[in-house]
Amino acid sequence: MKMKKFVAVAVAGCMAATLVACGSTASTSGAASSETAEAATEATATGSGFTVQLGPNPETLDPALNSAVDGANTIITIFEPLLLIDENNEVVPGQAESYTVSDDGLTWTFTMRDGLKWSDGSDLTAKDFEYSFKRLADPNTAAPYAETAVGMIAGFDEAQGNPDAEGNPTTDPNPDALQVTASEDGKTLTIVLSYPCSYFDKLAAFASLSPVQQATVETNGDGWCTSPDTFVSNGPYMITEWTPSERIVLSKNPNYVGGWDTSKIVSDTITLLLLEDSSASYTAYNSGEAQLVKDVPTDEIPSLTPAEEGGDFYVDTILGTYYISLNDQKEPFTDPLVRKALSLAIDREYVASVVMQGTYTPAYNLVGPGVMDEEGKGQFIDNANGGEPYISEDYEANLEEAKALLAEAGYPNGEGFPTITYSANDASYHIPVAEYLQSVWKDELGITMNIEKVEWNSFLPLRRAGDFDISRNGWVMDYNDPSNMIELFTTGNGNNDGKYSNPEFDAAIEASKVADSTTHFEQLHKAEDILMEDMGCIPVAYYNDFWLQSPSLKGTWHSPYGYWYLQYGYVEE
């Protein structure tokens, strides 16, 4: 057996220098040292906390159902999976104190910490993880991350009901077939994979694989995670107050046992302002009500002082791509010529530099910088498409090709093309980007497009259901393997909002699920080739996160996966 035994050390230190940031301090907004943690403990002796704004009302805080970064930011604070990702972006022990991997890479055995508790004080064991993994795999749960998070575990197809090519079950779903087994004493959890998955340790640290309490879920149904009275979790903080559209208050969990260093969990409360309007967020920050706000009014950005110049405006790269979903099952978007024409008419440099004010960078591939290829071969993007971008950076040439493709599709100068609707929530640059597209597609292609603004808590269900013509979309990766982004577009994937479907693409993704690293990445390159040739989605820009943070807020950090870690946060008086 290969042994992965963690050394029990305090999780400390600043964000690793390998996380590329705009400004040397952009990702190190203060991981607390032992000295500052001690000082913070004194400062909070009489009770203190801090306030942040990381998004509006979350669609859900059920770990199995969440697929949004704003929800995940809360989930990683109130839940804890088997493993954790620390400040240095390394996998460290969470609810499991150690794990072993068999020589063939198929059997992973996790040993749980002693004395684990739920926030209600009841015992938590490996059996809770067995239940939670199988619940995630159960098609009745409708977990958008099911295939991504547990699809490599043996028995997944049977758990899902052996779905056919269209995603329809051919047998009765049997979640118990998933090869996740807790020992009788609840001390160990054994997981058998159907193929070796080199990044399964990172999945074991993924928010969707956080445990949920079976009795609470079964007693309260879908409403279990909507009220502090029924919300049972296992992380360093727990929900004690929730006023929809206003705030969620997290309080220190007195029953917490886990991987975070409890000597650094010093703030009594963390208040999450649930604001969708960036102007309201900005006001909360300037008034001192909030010490960190994610949603910054775009028209204020030119006046803000960057962190590297001593200011409080941070920009940090993340592994993600801002893209457009077309409803590939709805005419005229069923035609790849139309999809390509719409894509090529976009001046990505203008969008990133002007519309997005330089806070994002133009995307000419789906998988962007920072995502690694096979070991020793550098970044995935550098080896994609023979080393050339899928979309040329020559905008004038692209525009001429777009017009020719649209004519070939039967819509010369937009004649006969139906009026279409672009759906987006009103945050960040989403509406300015929509307005740019509305203008360029009208002026250059003769296509009329309306813009539909949708509130955040309605936007995700609308998009997931495919109830749109065109929609703004994006993906921030959960672990550093290109499969995490590319496999979104497989037929039936819960996050495949545009309902793209191509059997050759699906076959390449399936062929990538092997132990051989070379084959894994070769097939992923092939899959991206197919997707970009079909223009199954339209990449626009590579994400950066930008936010305002008061110098008084210490101990928090931002990860390349778009998460803010607040566990060690405190306000220095």
N, C-alpha and C positions, 0 to 999 in steps of 0.2 A: 504493500500500500504506500502511495505517496502521502506524506504527512504535511499538513498545513497547520502548524501549531502557532497560535498567536502569543506573543509576549504581552503580558498585562502591563502596559505602560499608559501613562496619561496621554490623551490626544492633545497635542500642543504644536505650536510653531506657526509660521506664516504660510500663505499659499505658495506652492512651489513656483520657482522662477520659470519653469517650463510652460506655465499657463500664460500664453501671450496676452498682454494687456496694453491698452492705450494709456500709457503712463505707468511708471514703475509701482505706484501705490494703488492702482485701480482695483486689483484683486485682493489687496491686503488691508481691508478696511478694519483691521485690528484683531487678529487672532490673539486671545489674551494670554500673556505670559503668567507664570506663577505669581509674580509680584503684583501685576495688575488685577489678577483674580482675587488675591488676598485683599487688595485695596477695595475692590468692588464688593467683596463680602461685607466689609465694614460699612460701605456706603449703603448697603441694602438691609442692614440689620433692622431698621425700623420699617421696612417694607417699601419697595420701589419697583419701578418697571419702566418700560419704554414703549413707544408707539410707532408702527410702521404702516405703510400702504403698499401692498404688493399686488393689488387687483380688486375687482368688484366682488359681488356675491359669487362664491364658488358654485359651479353647477352641482358638484357633489363632493363630500369628504369621505366617501366610501373608498378605501384604497383600491378595491377591485374595479370600481366603475370610473374613477377619475382618469382623465386623459389630458388634463390641462396643467400648465406650469403653475398657475396661481393656486390651484387646489393642491398640487404636490408640495408647494412651499409650506403649506399648513400641515400636510400629512407627515412630512419629514420631521416636524417639530413635535407632533403629538403621538406618532407611532414609531416603532423600531422594528426593522426586519431582522433576519438572521445575522446579517453583516451590515457594516456601515461604510460610507466613504468619508474620510477625514479631510482636514484642511489641506493636506498635501495631495489630495486626490488619490489616496491609497485605500485599498480595502482593509478594514480592521474589524475586530470582533464586535458584534452587536448583541442580540439575544443569544447567539451561539458563542461560546468561548473558544471553540476550535472546530476544525473539520478535517476530514481525510478524503482523498480521492484515490480510487483504485487505479492500478497500473494501466488498465485499458481506457481510463478516463470516463467510464460510464456510471460508476457508483460513487455518490457523494454522501458522506455521513457526517452530520452536524451534531456536536455535543453541546447541549444547552447549559447555560449558567445555572448555578444553584440559586434558589430563592426568587425566581422570576414572579412578578405580580402584574395583574391588571390594575388599572387606575382605581377600581372599586375595591381593591385589596384582596381579591380572590387569586388563587394560584394560576399561573400561566405555564404551560408545558409544551413539549413537542407536538402533542395531540392537537393543540390549537393551530399550529402551523399546518398539520396534515389537513385539518378541516378547511383552512383558508385557501390552501393551494387547490384543493379539489373544488371548492366553491368557485374559484377563479376559472377553472376549466369547464365548469358546468355551463352548457349553452343557455340554460334558463337564467343565469346571472347576467348574460349579455355583456361580459367584460370586454371592452375594446382592446385590451392588451393581452387577452388570453393566449393567442398564438405566439405573440412575441415573448411573453414572460414564461410560459410553461409548455409551449409547443414542442420543445425538444425532449420533454420528459416522456418516457415510455408509457404507452397507454393513452396518450392524449387524443388520438383519433377515435378510439373507442369511447373515451369520455365525452367527446363531442357528437357521438352518434355516427362515426365514419361518414362524414359529409362527402357528397359527390363533387364534381367539378364546379357546380353552381352553388355549392355551399349548403345544399339541403341534406339533412341527415338521412341515412339509409338504414340505420338500426336505432334502437332506443338508446339515447345517451346514457352513459354509465360513468359518472364522475369517479366512482370508487375504483375504476380501472386504472386511474392515474397512479403511477408507481411512486407514491410518496407514502412512507410508512413510519409512524411513530412507535417507539418501543413501548412495552406495557407500562414501564415506570415513567414514561414521558421524558426521559433524559436524552434520548437521541432521536434524530430524524434522518431516515435513509431515503435518498432520492436516486432513482435509476433512470438514466437518460437513454434515449433511443439511438443517439449518436454523440460522440464526444463534442462538447461545447466549451471551448477554451475560455469564454468570458462568463461562464455560469456563476463564478464568484461575484461578478458585478451585478448579475441578475438577482442573486441572493441578497444584495444590498438595495434593490430597486423598490421604490415606494409601493408599487402595486402588489408586491409580495409581503407586505406588512400583515401581521395576523389580525383577525377580528374575532370577537368573542361569540361563539356559536349561540349560546343561550340568549344573548342580547339581540342578535340578528333575528333569530327565530321567534322571539317573543314580540318584537316591535316591527318586524317587516322592514320595508324600505325606509320607514321613518326613524330607524334606530340612530342614524347619523345626522339628524336634523335638529336635535335639541340637547342641551347640556344634561338634561335629566336622564337621557338614555344613551349618551355617548360614552362608551367605555373604550379606552385606548391603553397603550403601554409605553408611550414615549416619555421624555423628561418633562413635558408639559401636557396639560389636559384642558379641555374646554370647560369653562365655568360660566360663561355668559355669551349669548348669541342673539344679537338684534339684527335681523336681516336688513340689508341695504344700509347698515350703520356700522356695526362693529362685531368682532369676535374677540373675547377676552380669554387668553390662555393663562393658567396658573401653574406653578410648579407642582408636579405630581409627587405627592409624599410617598407613594409606593413604588417609585421608579427604581428598577435595577436593570443595568444594561451597559452599553459600551461607551457612553459619554461620561466624561470625568465630572462627577457630581460636585467636586470642589469648585468647578468653574460655572456651574449652573447657579447663578447668583441673583438674578432678577426674579422678584416674586411674580410679576405678571408681564405678559407681552400682549399688547393690544393691536389687533389688526383692523385698520380702518377699511371698510368695504366701500370704496369709492370708484365709480366708473368714469367720472368727469375729471379730467386732468387738471382743470383750473381749480376745482375743489381740493385736489391733492396738493397742488402748489400753495394754496392758501393755508392748508393745514401745516405744511412744512414751514412757511414763512412766519406763521404765528407761534411756532414752537410746539404745536400740538403733536406733530409727528416728527420723529428724528430721521426717518428714511422714507422716501416716496419713489416708487417705480415709475408712475405715470406723470411725466413732466410735459407741460404744454410745449408743443414743438416751436411755437413762435417765441418762446422765452429762451430757447437754447443758445442763440447767438450772443445773448447777454450774460451767460453763465461762465464762471471761471473753472477751467478744468482742474481736476485733482492734482495733476502733475505740476500745475502752476500755483499750487497752494489753495485751490478752491475746493468746493464741495460737490462738483459735478463729475461723476464717474462714468467712464465708458470702458466696457470690458468685453472682449470677444467671447463668444460661446459657439458651441458646435451645433449650428442650426441654419436652416435655409427658409427664407420667406418666399412662398410660392403661391401660385394661383391654381385653384381647382376648377376644372371645367366639368360639367356633368356629362361624362362620356357616354351615358346611356340615353342622352336626349339630343335630338337633332337641333342645330346642325353640328353639335360638338362630337357626334359619332364619327365624323370625318377627320382623319388625321391631318388632311390638308388645311382644314379650317383651323385646327388647333395650332399648327405650325405657323400659319399666317398671323394669327393673333399674337403668338410669342415673338415672332421676328419683327413685328411692328413696334416693340417696346425698346426704348432707348434706356438700357439698364444703367449706363453711366450717369445719365441725367437724373434718373429716379434716385439712385444712391447719393449722388453728390448734391443735387438741388432739392428734390422733393423731400428726401430723408436727411438733408443737411449734413451729409458726410458721416452720419452716425452708423450707417450700414455700408457694405461694399457690394459692387455689382456681381451677380451670379450668372455664370455662363454654363455651369454644370449643376446637377442636383446636389451631389455630395461635395461639400466645400472643404476649405483648408482646415488642417488640424486633425482630420480623420485619417488614421493610419492604414497603410496597405500591409501586405505580408511583411513579416519582420525582415529588415534589411533593404526594403524597397521604398522607404520613405512614405510620403503622403499618397493616399488613394487618388486624389485629384490629379497628381502629376503623372500617373500612369493610365488615366482614363482616356479613351478615344485616341489611342496612339500618342498621347501627350498633348493633344490639341483640345481646346474647349469645344463642347458640343454646339454652342451657339457662338458665332463669330462676333468679335468685338467691333467689326466694321458695320456700324449702324446703317449707313446709307445703302450699302450692298444688301443688308438684311431687309431693309424697307422695300427695295425693288423686288426681292424674292418674295416677300410677304404679299405684295400686290399680285404677282404672277400666280402664286399658290391659290389665292382667293379666287382669282379668275378661273383657274383650273378646276376648282371645286364647284364652279357654276355661279359665282357671285362677283362678276367683274365690277370693280368700283363699288362693291357693296350692294349692287342691284339684286333685289329679291331676298336679301338677308333679313331675317326677322329681327325685330327690336328685342334686345336682350337685357337682362337685369343682373347687376353685380351686387352681391350681398356682403356686408362687412359690419363689424361692430365699430362704434365710434370711439376709438382710442388710438394713441400713438399716431402713426402715419397712415392708418388704414383708409380714412376718407380722402386725404390728399392724394394718395396713390390711386384710389378709385377715380378721382376727378381727372388725374392725368390720363388714365386709360380711356376714360370717357372722351376726352379731347382728342387723343392721338388716334384712337380707332375710328372716330368720326371724321377727322380731318384727312387722314391718310388712307383709310380703307373704306370710308363711306358707311360705317356701321353705327347705328344708333343704340346707345346703352343708357339705361336708367340705373340709378344708384339706390339701393335699399339699405337703410341703417337699421340694424337689429341690436336690441339689448343683449348684453353678454350672456345672461342666463338662458336666453332663447336661441342665441346664435349657434352654440355647439350642437344642441339637438337638431336644429334645422339642417346644419351641415352634415351631421352624421346620417340623417335620414335621406340625404340627397335631394332636399327640397329647395333647389336653387338652380339657376342657369350657370352662373359663374360666382365664385366665392373666394375671398382672400383666405389664405391658409398658411401654414408654416409648421415646421417641426424642429424641436430642439432635442438632440440625441440624449438617450438615457445611458448609453455606454459607448465606448470608442471602438465600434466595429461598424463598417458601412452597411451591414445587413440591417441595423436598427432603423435606418432611413429608407433603404431601397425596398425592403420587404413590406413596407406600408402599402404598396401598390399591387400586392397579390390579390387575386380574386377572393372575395369574402373576408379580407382582413378588416377588423373592426374599425381601423383608422383610415381605410381607403374611401375617403369622402366622395371623391369623384367617380367611384365605381369603375375605375379602369380595369380592363380584363384582357389578357393576352396569354394564351396557353404556352407560348414559347417563353415568355417572361416568367410565368409560374414555374415552368420546368427548370429554368436556370436557377431560380431561388431554391427550388427543391434540391437541385444538384449541388448547391453550395453548402448544404447541411451535412458535411463530412468532416472527418478528423484531419484529413490532409489539408494543410494550410494553403498550399499552392492552388489546389483545386477550389478551395473555398473562395479565395479572392478572384481567381480567374472567372468563376461563375458569377460572382457579384459584378465584375466589370461587364460581363456579357449581358447581365440583366439591366444594368444602367444603359448600355448601348441600345437595347430594345426599347426601353422606356423613353429615352430621349429621341429616338427615331420616330416613335409614335407620338411624342410630346404628350405623354399621359398626365403630365402636370407642367406648369410653366414656372420654372425658377426665375426669381426676380433679383433677390439680394441675399447676401449672407448676413446673418444676424449679429448684432452686438446688443448687449444690454446697456442701458444708460439710466442713471438714477441720481437723485440728490441725497446726500447723507451728511448729517451734522457731525462736526468733529467731536462732539460730546458722546456720540454712540461708539462704543468700543466692543471688541470681542466677536463681531459678526464677520462673516466672509461670504464671498460670491463664488460659485463654482462654474466651470465651463459648460455645465449642463443647464444653466439658467436658474439655479436654485440659490436662495439666500439662506444661509445657516444662521439661525438666531439663538441657538441653545446657550451659547456663552455670552450673549449680548448683555450690556449694561450701560447705563448713562453715568459718565464721569462728571461729577459736580464741579 
